């Protein structure tokens, strides 16, 4: 595992950078209304060839014992990020090495509340998609898939 200093240094070699193209259509949400779509979203993340890829199963808002978290979308998002952090650290990675996120919501209107907790946890802005769905496992209203990089 990396130390904090080593992780910061390694991240720059593991994640080569954001790729942006001028052809993407403008995408705006309530949260991003004052930001240009190219500033608010990473259209792609390029990883260095010497990295391994870590694919996490969909994370739902549950504690370490599997008890579902009740409460606001912010509470549920915080629980997902916390469990993801633990899983990634055990795999030799971390939140700062996440390169792709897919958010599944039963109600897309919950995205701004989700983003209030998500955005500070991922200041490097991994590539992210959001999909509104009719149902999720265990009756939850949010599930998140993560892809991260780590040492080979």
N, C-alpha and C positions, 0 to 999 in steps of 0.2 A: 504494500500500500504506500501511497505517497504521503509525505508530510505536507503541511499547508504550503510551505514555500516551494517544495518540489512539485506539488500538484499545480500550482500557479504557473511554474516554468514549463512543466510537461504539457499543460493544456494548450499552450501556444504551439507546441510541436504536434500534439494529437489532433487538434482541430485547426486546420489550415486557414479557415476564414469563411466569411459570408459571401455568397455569390448573389449578385443582384442584376436583373436585366431590365432595361427600360420598356420592354414590351408587355409587362404584366399590367393587367387592368387595375384601376384604383379599387382598393378594398377598404372600406371604412366601417367601423363599429362605433357604438356610442362611446366606448373608452378611447378609441383612436381618432375621434372626429377632428381633433385639432392637429393630428400628426399626419404627415404624408405616409402613404401606404408603404413606400420603400424604406422609410425610417422605422416603421412600427413592426414590420415583418421581415423575417429572413426567408427568401425564396428558396435557398438551398444552403447546405453546409457541406464543405469538402473536408474529408478527413485525410490525415497523412497515411501513406502506404504501410507504415510499420505498426498500425494499430489493430486491435481485435475489436469485434463488434459484439455488444451485449444487448440482447433483445429481452425486454421484460414482458411478462404476461400482463394483461390488462389489470390495472390497479383500481380497486374500489375502496370507498371510505370505510376502512375497518381497522381496529387496533391489532396489536400483536397476537391477541387471542382469537381473532376472527370476529369479534363483536362489531356489528355495524355501528358507525358513528351517526348519531342523530344530530339535528341542528341545522344551521345555515349552510349555504353552499361554501362560504368561507371556511367553516369548521371542517367540512368534508374535504375540501381541497387541501387544507393544511395536513389532514390525516394521510391523504394520498401522497403528498410530497414527503412527509416524514417516513412513511414506509418505503417509499422509493429510495430515499437517501440511504436507509439502512441496507436495503438489498444491493444497491450499487456499491456501497463501501465493502460489503462482503465479497463482491465480484471484482474488487480492485479498481473501482471507478468512483464517480461522484456526480452530484448534480451538475457541476460545472463542465462535465464531459458528455452531457446529454446533447444529441444532435438532431433528434426527431421526436416529436410528440404528436399523438392523435388523441383529441378530447372527444368523448362521446357524451352527449347530454340529452336527457329526455325533453328538455325545454331550452332552446337556444337563447332565450332571454336571460338565462342564468350566466351567460358568458362574461358579462362585465364584473359580476361578483367573483366568479372563478378567477378572472384575470387580476383582481386586486391582490390575491394571495400568490398566484402563479408568477406574475411578472417580477416581483422582487427576488424570488427564489431562482429565477433564470435570467439574470441580466445580460447574458450572452445571446439571448434570443434564438434558441434552437428553432429549426424549421417546425412549424406547427400547423395542424389542420384541426378543424372542428366539424363534427357531424352530429346532426340532430337525429335521434333514433326513437323508436316507439317503446322499446323495452330494453332493460339491461339485467345482468345476472343479479340474483338475490333481491330484485325489486329496487335497486339503488337508482339514483337519478344522474350519476356521473361515474364514468370509468375512463381511465387514461392509460394509453400505451406509450411506452418510452423505449427509445433506442439510444444507447450510449456507446462511447468508445473507451478502451482501456489499453493497457500495455499488452503487447503481443507475447 
